[in-house]
Amino acid sequence: MPGASPAAAVDAFLDPLREALACIGVAHFTLSPGARGEVGRTHAWTLNRGEQALELGTGLNFRASMRFEILDQGQSSGRSRFRVTTREYIYSYRQGKREILGAHWHPIGSSRYLEPHYHVGGPAIADTGVYLERAHIPSHRVSFEEFIRLMISELKVPPRCSDWEDRLRRTESTFKSTRRGEWGSLMGGSAGRCFGSALIEVRKSVDSHSVQLLGWPCSSVTVHDHPGRPPIGPPAPLRT
């Protein structure tokens, strides 16, 4: 996100995130030291210092964090000098301390898997008995708004405002003009369709306070098409 100063660029980056989060609750965005002024370094925000999750009711909660960098683009009459670009994200929908569904992207670090991916916390019931909790399920890059939209639309997290769809659409659209990289819809591609079918079972299992996925791996997953049903949301742009 652009700004005339490093602090202005960080504000332009964070303000839409705060508005999006307000669709499901209230939490403080805690910044790492120097995050509003030091250019060319990787900074971070976490919700509530990472110490307290955002409670969603009935034992469910949400945790999130991002790493980002302030870039100096140089002086130009046609653009703001500074902008913020995302370097990592972690979104986690949990029951107590156990992750039910996570969307992760951590390209720099010790993990062997550097591409965007999902985590599903639970065993898959299949002939071979597949355990998914540590599996990396490939995905596109997922925006903050898209994950919140997913929790409300598919996992039945109660929204805190009646206009949540418009709010998420508006905050996410802020970044469409500065899109970089490849972003897709949640159900796009074979991995997305496979994951989407499993997600239906995650939603059912959350309602009954247990986590069991049916029909994994993809060869045994039934993919459903609902022509009259709107998609979860628009393709997510890269937040820059």
Number of C-alpha atoms within 10 A of each C-alpha: 22 24 19 13 17 22 18 19 24 23 17 18 23 16 11 21 18 16 18 24 20 17 22 22 17 15 18 15 18 15 18 14 11 12 21 17 15 15 17 12 12 17 20 20 21 20 20 18 15 15 8 13 20 20 18 17 10 10 11 20 21 23 21 21 21 20 19 22 21 28 20 16 12 9 11 8 6 6 13 18 18 22 25 26 20 18 18 19 23 19 22 21 26 21 22 14 11 13 20 23 23 19 25 26 21 18 15 12 8 8 8 8 15 14 16 20 19 22 19 26 23 20 16 21 15 14 10 9 11 15 16 17 15 11 14 17 18 18 24 24 26 26 20 24 25 23 21 23 24 15 20 18 16 16 20 14 17 14 19 13 12 9 10 20 17 10 19 23 16 15 18 23 17 17 18 15 10 13 14 13 9 11 18 16 18 24 19 16 13 12 15 19 19 22 24 20 20 23 19 14 16 25 20 17 16 17 13 9 14 14 19 18 25 18 17 23 18 15 8 12 16 15 12 9 8 7 7 6 7 7 13 17 18 14 22 24 23 20 23 24
